[in-house]
């Protein structure tokens, strides 16, 4: 972890930003001496869960608490806990210590009274990573908590924690920190560290941090080491691999204008500048959210969201990003000579559209494969011509399901035939195109260019 984060990590409740609801509950419990035997801190990473856990451990063990609840941070107890040398405050990362042996070890040790503190405190981070057997072993301890022992569990994925464990803990939810709060905190730290900065740079860092103060401080330190005299927005974009707003705007407008040539140049620029594709698409989503009044831009944001989900499972992310972006631009192109998304008789247009769209939220891989293929309604069968091999493979794997779904939606029984072509069908001469379509509709197969 970066030294800035360690240096400015909260040492007392007053230092914790934004989580006022959590602080109030814990402070009232400390003042009334009504401490729960087990807590579960839930929330996104970098929002203060483990920091507050340590502060709570110091507060209940402090020899000279300030105002009855704040740790003094100077007594032997506070110093021991801060340095990680206390025998009675044990921190464990469940991501790397998830087995039952580690939990059994804790269960055996809790029977003993604190060594030199008032309370023995166990802080288990990323508790959702424990195995089922480990949770069962931990549950026994939570059901019969020893005196003077407190468990503080922390997780970023509360849905993975068994209900039996949740029911035995006081659950406190940590919230994402707003970007303006993060920006204000970064500005104060820059002033203390005598770091010069452009306000736009801090604003960008605070947005990219996605509500996590720890990530924001880590990025600030990384960029400050790169920058020469001051942290600029350009430095920030370069270090983080983020996308300048003008590139996002040009990318969006090129798709909406159906300007494929311009779009390809922009995509090559993204590649040459080393901009991460996933980060770029997140920037597109953010940009579209700021243009909420423009429905067309919002549609590009939706396209970016779908593409992010699809690219998670792709090895060649940039190539797929390029193909799908160009395909999206073709949809907005006005000329009749453009490659249509779907070819069919007008009478079946709405049915096939409904069929394809039914996969949007159900199976994204099938949805994208259908959207990037040509569908020809030939009466007793639907010919699907794909221009990307993996799309044909995906559709063939789901052939039975696709046939059944179309039958259910269209109320007619047809057979889907899947084919792959490196040659755009519409570029063929009329005398050749119809025989090719007929052969493909009967047998499927591949059409390769001469020498391909």
N, C-alpha and C positions, 0 to 999 in steps of 0.2 A: 504494500500500500504506500502511496506517495507520502512524503514527509509533511506536506502541507496538511493533508487529512489528519495525520497523527498529531501534528502541532495544534490544529484547531478542532480536534475532536471534543465534543461536549464533556465537561468534567462535573457539571452540576445541572440540575433541572432548568435553571435560568438560561443556560446556554443552548438548550434544545429548541429548535425553531419549528413552528407550525403545529406540533403535536400537543396543543394545549389541553385537549380533552383527555388525553392519556396522562399528562402531567397532573391534572387536577385530581383524577381518580387516585393516582398513586400517592400524591402529597396528602390528601385527606386520609387515606388508609394509614400512612405513616404517623400523622398527627394523632389519630385516634387509636393507634396501636392495634389496628385491626387488619394486619397483613394476611393476605391469602396464602395458603400453603403452596399453590401452584398457579402460575400465570402462563398465558399463551399470547405472545406478541405476533400479530399477523400484519403483513403489508409488503409493498414493493421493496426491492433492495435499496440500500443507501438512504433509508428514511429515518434511521436512528434506533432500530430495535435493539441491537446488542449494546449500543452506547447507553440507552436508557436502562437496560438490564444491569450494566455495571454501576450506573449511578444509584439505582435502587439498592444493589448489594452494598455499596459504600454507605448509603444513607442509613440503612437499618443497623449497620455495624459501627458507624462513626462514634468516636468517643466524645466529640464536641460538636454536635450538629448545630448548624446556624438556623435560627428561627424554628427549630424543632424538626426540620426535615431536610435541609440542604447539607450535604457532606462538606466538612471543613477542608478536606483535601490536604491537610498538614499533619494530622495525627497518625500514629503508627498503623492503625487499621486501614485508613484511606490510602496511605502510601504503599502498603503491602498489596492492596487490591489493584491500585493503579499500575504497579510494576509487574503484576502477574505472579507475585511470589506468595500470595496467601494460600495456605493449605486448606482453608475453609471455603474459598470461592473457586469453584472448578468450572472451567469452560471446556466444552466439547463440541467439535464439529461433526454433526451426524452424517455429513456427506462422505467423510473418510473413516468414521467410526460407527458404522451402522449395524454391526453385528450384535448378536445376543450376548456375547461374552463381555462386551463393553458395558452393556446395561446391567448385566448380572454383577459386574464389578461395582457399579454405582449402588446397586441394591444392597450389596454386602457392606459398603462403607457408610451408608446413611444411618446404620444402627448406632454408630458412634457419635458422641456429642461433639460439638465444635471444638477445635484445638485451642484457638486463642481469640476467636471472634464470638459475637453474640449469636449469630446465625450461620449455619452452613448453607451456602447457596450453590445450586447447580444450574449453569446456563448451557442449554443445549441448542445450538444454532442449526438451522435447516433440518428441523426435527422430522419433517415429512419424508426424509430420506431413509429413516429407520425401516428395517424389515418388519414383516408382520409379527414374527416371533419376538423381536425387540420391543415392539409396541405392547405386546401382551405382557412381557416382563416389566416394562415401565408402568403399565396399568396397575399392577399389584402394589407398587410403591405409592402411586398416586391415590389409591383407594385407602391405604392406611399410612398416611404421611407421618413420619417421625417428628417428634417435638423439636423445635428449633432448626428445622430443615425446610428450605424453600426451593421450589423448582421454577425456573423461568425458561420456557420453551419459545423458540422463535422460528418463524417459517415465512417463506414467500408464496407458498402454495397450500393454503389452509384446507382446500378441498381434498387434499391427500392425507390429511390427519384423520384417523378413525373417530367416529362420533363418540365412542366410549371414552376416548382421551379428552376430547373437547368438553364433554359434559362434566369433567372433573377439574377443569381449569377456568380461571377468570380470563375471558378472551378480550384483548384490547387491540383495536385495529389502528394501525399506523397508516396515514394517508400520504399520497404523493404531495410533494412540496411544490407550490405554484412557482412558475418560472420567474415571476417578478420578485418573489421572496429570495429565491436562489441568487438572482442577479444582485440584489441589495447586499446579500452576505458576501458574495465574491468581491464586490466593490470595496467593502470594508477591509477585507483581507488584503486586497491589492494595496490599499492605502497603508496598512500596517507593514507590509513587506516592501513598500516603495516600488511597486510594479506599475509602470505606465500602461494604459490600455485605451482602446477605443470602446465607447459604450456599446457599439454594435457587436463587438467581439464577445463581450460578456453576455449580451442578450442572446447571441447564438448558442453559446455554451450552455446557458440556463435552459434553453429549449431542448437541445440535444440530450441533456441529462435526464429528461423524462421523469422529473420529480424526485431524483435522487441526489442529495447533497454530496454524498461520497464520490459519486461519478463526476460531478461538476468540479470538485476540488482536484480530483485526479487529472481531469482534462486541463484545468487551469495551470497546474504545475507542468504538465507535459508541454503545453504551448509556450509557457513563459521561458522554458529552457531552449526552445527553438527560436523564439523572437529575439531580435537584437536590442533595439531601444524600447519598443513598446509592443504590446499585443495588439495586432491589427485584425480586422475581419478576414483579410486575405490569408494571413498566417493561420488563423483558426480553421478556415476552410481547407487549407493545404494539409495541415497536421491531422485533422479529423477525417479527411477524405470526403468532405461534404460538398454539396453542390451550390455554386453561386446562384442567386435568385434568377439572374438573366438566362442561365442555361435551362432552368426548370420552366421558365416562362416560354422560351423558344421551343422547347420540347413539346409543351402542351399545345401551343399555337400551331406548330407544324402538324401535329396529329389532327387537330380540329380543321385545319385548312386542307387536309389531305395532301400535303406537300411532302411526298416521299423523299425526294432528292435532298431537301433541306433537313428532314428528319434523320436521314442516314449520316449526313455531315455532322449533325449534333451528337448522334450516338458515337461516332468515331472520336469526336472531341472528348466525350465522357471517358472513353477508353484510354485515349492518349494522356489525359490528365490524371489518370489513376483513381478516378472517382468510383467508389464502391457502388455496385448496382443496387443492392438492397437499401443502402442509405439514400441513394438518389430517389428511389421510388417512395421512400418515406417522406422525402422532401416534397415530392409531387403531391402526396396525400395532404401534407401540411399546407401547401400552396392552395390546393383546391378547397380546403376547409376555410381559407380566408376569403374565397370568392363564392361564398354560399349563395349569393344572389344569381350567379351565372350557372344555369342548369347544365350547359355543355361542359363547362370546366369540372363541375361536380361529377359528371359521367367519367371524365378522365381520372378523377380521384378514385372512383369505384374500380375502374380498370386497373389502376396501380395497386389497390388493395388485393384484388384477385391475383394479380401477377406476383405479388410478394408471397402469397400463400403457395402458389404453384412453384416458384423458384426455390423454395425451401428444400425440395426433393430433387432438384436438378444439379448435376455436376457442372455442366457447361452453362452457367448462369448467364454470362454475357451474350452468348449466341442465341439462346432462347429469348432473352430480353429484346434483342435486336429484331428477331423474326416477328415476335408478337407485337412489338411496337409498330413495325411497318404494316403488319396486318390490320392493326387498329386504325392506322391512318387511311388505309385503303377503303375502310368502311365509310369514311367521311368524304371520299373523293366523289365528285359529281359526274364525271364522264361515264357514258354508258359502256365504254370499252374496258373499264376497270374490272378486275376480278370480283365477281359477286360473292358475298358470304355464303349464300345458299341459292341454288337454282332449282326452280320448281314451277309448276303451273299455279296461277293465281288462286285457284280453288283450294289448293292444299297448303298455301303459304302460311296461313295462321296456324294450322295444325302442326306443321314441321317446326315453326318457330316456338310454339308452345312445348313441343317435345324436347327441343334442344335446351330451352330455358329451364326446363324441369330439372336439369342436371346442375344448374349454377350453384345451388347451395347443397346439393346432395353428393356430387362427385365431381370435383373440379377438374381432374385429369380427363374424364370423359367429356365434360363440357368444353374444355379448351380444344380437345382433339376434334370434336364435331364442328366447333366454330371456325377452326382453321382448315376445314375440309370442304369440299363441294358435295352437296347432297342432291342427287337427281332422282326424282320420283318417276319410275318407269312402270307404274301400275301395280304389278304383282310383286315388285321388289323396289328397294331403295338402294341405289348405288352411292357409296361413299368413297370419294377419291381424295386421298390424303397426299400432301406434298412433303410431309415429314415422316420418316419411317416409324418413329416411336409412336406416333399418333395412330397409325394403322394397327400396330401391335396392341396398344391399349384398348382400342375398340374391338379387336378380334377376341381379346380375353373376356370382354363383357358382352359378347355377341348375343347370347341367350337372354340376358337381362335387358339389353337394348331392344331386341325383338318384342319381348313381352311388354315393355313399357310403351313402345309405340302402339302396339295393338290396343292397350288399355286407353291411351289418349285418343287415337285416331278412330277407334271402333272398326278397324279393318285389319285383316291378317295379311301381312307382307313379310318378305324375307330381306334382311339386310345383307348386302354384298360389299366387302371392303377391298379397296384397291389402293396401290401406291403409284404415284407418277412423279418423275423428275421433270417432266415436260408439262407446262400448263395446257390443259385440254383445250382451252379457248384459243390458243395460238395455232392450233392445227387447222389445216384446210378442211372445208366442209366435207369434201369427198373422203377424207381420212377420219375425221372426228367421229362421225356416226358409227362406222364399223368398230372403231376402238371402244366406244362406249358400250356397244352391243356385246363385244367379246368380254369386256370387264364385267358387265352385269351378269354374264352367265358363269364366269369362272373366277372373278377376282383377279389377282395377280399384280404385275408390275409393268410400268412403261418406263424405259430408260432411253436417254438420248443415244444417238449413234456413237459407239465407242465407250458408253457408260456402263 
